[in-house]
Structures are given as C-alpha cells and as structure tokens.
Amino acid sequence: MRTFGWLISALFIFMVFPFQGCTQNSPQLVEYDEVVTGAQQLHAYLPLLKGKQVALVANQASLVGETHLADTLLSSGILLKKIFCPEHGFRGTADAGELVNDSIDPVTGIPLVSLYGIHKKPTPEDLSGIDVVVFDLQDVGVRYYTYVSTAAFVLEACAENGIAMVLLDRPNPNGYLIDGPVLEVPYRSFVGMHTVPIAYGMTIGEYIRMVLGEKWINPSETANLVVIPLKQYNHQLIVKLKLKPSPNLPTWQSVYLYPSLCLFEGTDVSVARGTAFPFEAYGAPWFSLGSFSFTPKSIQGMSTHPKFEEQVCYGQNLKGFAENYQHNPIELNLTWLITAYQVSPDKANFFNNYFDKLAGSDQLRNDIIAGKNENEIRESWKMNLDNFKVIREKYLLYP
C-alpha cells in the first residue's frame, strides 16, 4: 500500500486565525480571498505528489488563484494522468442531473472520466497505474449537494485499491448552519448517502474525516486520507464564493438560500431555474401569494426545459431576505414550504417522488400534510440532530 503516514500528523497541526467580531448569533459575510484554501498551500501537498502518477477530481471552481489546479499541477512537474469530473462536469457547464460523458479535456489533453450518472465511483480500471488521487471540489454544506457523495465514493475506491487520497479543503459557505432532519438509512441515495442533517456545518475536509472515522466506507481501515486544511477560516463565516460551484448557484445569495429552497425541487413549485436568479426566488403559475413573477426559459449550461418553462410563475423574490442574513434565524426556513403547500390548489400532487429523498425520510412530507406547524416539525428532528452534533464535534478542524 502506498502511504504518506510520515506526513499525516504534521499536516493536521496548523493555526486558524478567527475573524474578529463574529458571534454565535451573527454569521459574518467575507470575501473568498480572505480564506486560504488547501489548494493554495502548494508547499503542503506537492511533496506528496512528486514522482507519483496522479489523478485529479476537480471542476471549474478548482482554482489556485486565477489558475486551474490541473494547470498548476502540470506546471509544477506533477505527472497528472487522469481527471475525474463530478455532477455538472469538469468545466461546470452541465445542468443538474444531466449526463456527463467521458471525454478529453481540450485545454490539457488529459482524459476526463465522469463520476456522474451510472458511473459514480472510480473502478479499478479507472485507477489502474494511479498512485495518488487529489480531490478538490467546492462544497456548499448541504446534504443533497452531491459533492460529498462523490468524495465518499472516491475515498472508498482509493481504499479498495491501496491508493492515497489527498483532499484540498475549501470553505463551507454555509458552515454556520446545522439543521434539518437527519437522513434515515432506507432513504439513502446519491443526494443523501449518510446519516447527517440537511445542513451539517462542516467543510468537505471535515465531512470526509467523519466518513472515515465513522466507518461509513468499506474498507475504512485501509483508507489513506490526507486533508490539507484551510487557514483563516471558522464556522461563523458566510463565504462569498469566487466562482459559482455549479451552474444554478451563481451568487452568494443563492448559495445562502439553497439549503431551504432545494426542498422545493421535490414539489410542484419552481426555484427559478431557467432565469438569471436561480435559487433566489420561488413560485408557480398557481401561486396566489407574493407580488413577484418570473418566466422560466431554457438556458444552455444552466437549465434545459426547466419546470414551468415559458409559463409565468408568481411567488417571492428572496434576495433581500438573504441580504438580511445578520437578522435571520440560523435555521432552515420551513415557512415558505409549509405556506406553499397550504395554498396549493392540488395538494394531492404538490409533492413528487423526489421529495422524500431530499428530506431524508417521509416524515417531513407527512408532517406538512398533517398540518403540523414549524415548531412541531422541528421538534421531530431535534433528538437526532443533537446526536449528530456530538458526532460532528469529533471531526472539526476549525472553531
């Protein structure tokens, strides 16, 4: 087995410099460049890669300054042999759920292997001849955002094939938020693989340490994981991402609203896909509340045939809500979802088959149908959420 054991302990000894003025009840909005990412710390991981056959898991947001990580590795003399790309593709141009095919990267000429569709986990053939896999994806801290699932599959494949995985950590823009129902095992899917809440308040580096430590992969005992940690990051920051992490999260406001609004993807309500402001608004042609309207259209690279295409949708613009972040409760907003169900003219078809996968069980749907209020619904997930917080504490790298 190829190991970096002599460096692992040293790499986890680091200093974090918390931002001043950040309180438990008031997250602080900061620019992305105020945080030092794992990818920027070349001195910490290039020695692990020298003379090795390297594969990379990355997308358009995997930058070192203004340069893509793939180009940085190549210019540093690293033998980059293969690039794996997640949902949305290597250049980030595929819509959510869109098939991503294997191809050749036109910039580097390196083979691209999709980790989406039916091929979510690298095969032994994919990893043949590879010594190290470098993982660098920008997560948003939400269970149904699939990059943590990709990270778990890659770590498991590396463990099975005796290959080391070096994860370059990036900030969680929703790292202050820990809320929502904890997934129940019968509802596992690619949009929720582990028993965590909807918003888990961990960076992707912390999360994958939890996956390993809780033995959520097999064989966990043979996994060789190195996390290159962030500097100048803490969990009370709302980090404005430098590049959109995926096509339909183009602004910090959409990323902020995503944990709550994505549940609408399992309903008869649009989250403004097919507009210039996806995940900043919600509505439907039948919606009777709110003074805002939008008309979804097909947009190449963002939304192909979005829900309610070419139909006027009525609802709410939530950009202002996001910008009021300092005064908002630090929790998922259920009011929008509950109210939409209550005013729906066709309650029997309000929820679709996707909703329970997003929620992680059927309880949230059943509670809304039963007419329970927000406090009653929150109480139903409190015990499991508290138990998760105890587990989470064991794997945190940042205050």
Beta strands, then each sheet from edge to edge (+ up, - down):
strand 1: 28-31
strand 2: 53-58
strand 3: 63-64
strand 4: 67-68
strand 5: 79-85
strand 6: 103-104
strand 7: 111-114
strand 8: 132-136
strand 9: 164-168
strand 10: 178-179
strand 11: 199-200
strand 12: 225-228
strand 13: 237-240
strand 14: 281-284
strand 15: 292-294
strand 16: 313-317
sheet 1: 1+ 13+
sheet 2: 6+ 7- 5- 2- 8- 9- 12-
sheet 3: 3+ 4-
sheet 4: 10+ 11-
sheet 5: 14+ 16- 15+
end
